[in-house]
Amino acid sequence: MRSEGFGPNSRLSAMGNLGAYQDITKLIKTLGGPAKAGTLLIGGTLAAGGLITVGAQKAAKAIMKAIENSRHQRPPCPTLGRSFTVHTAGTDEQGLEFREEDTYTVLECDGDAILVEITSNSDNPHFVSGVFLSSISDYPAPPEIPEPDLE
């Protein structure tokens, strides 16, 4: 009793590769000969490659659109491009030191995360808390959020 597939008792093992050769030969004859079979193989490969390419292009466009939409949903940075002066020396949580009279420029902001370039520092840029910046410089304090009425 021989089983299909591979292994010591399989049809392929008993016949070597003759069984697979016969199967391929039958398939080629069914397709109309080697020329037509080759054409179908190449055409099928090109069609599959084209579908994969189109799918990848559509996926890339969808990802880029999602990224662009997320940028537009974020509120604009009101202090973008503005420069501020430090009035009180201080060190933030990451150890970044600000000296009195230092100036910095806001490069980007997202919520309380402010990307700044310190004029006197060659190691730039740095992310700093907006709350911290407002405590040591003329950076505007974040707006007060009213407490919810629990009564």
Protein Blocks (a to p, Z undefined) as FASTA:
>chain_A
ZZehedjkbmklmnommlmmmmmmmmmmmnopjklmmmmmmmmmmmmmmmmmmmmmmmmm
mmmmmmmmmmmmpccdfkgoiacddfbdcddfkopacdehiacddfbdehjbccdddfkl
cbdcddddfklmmmmmccdcddddddddfZZ
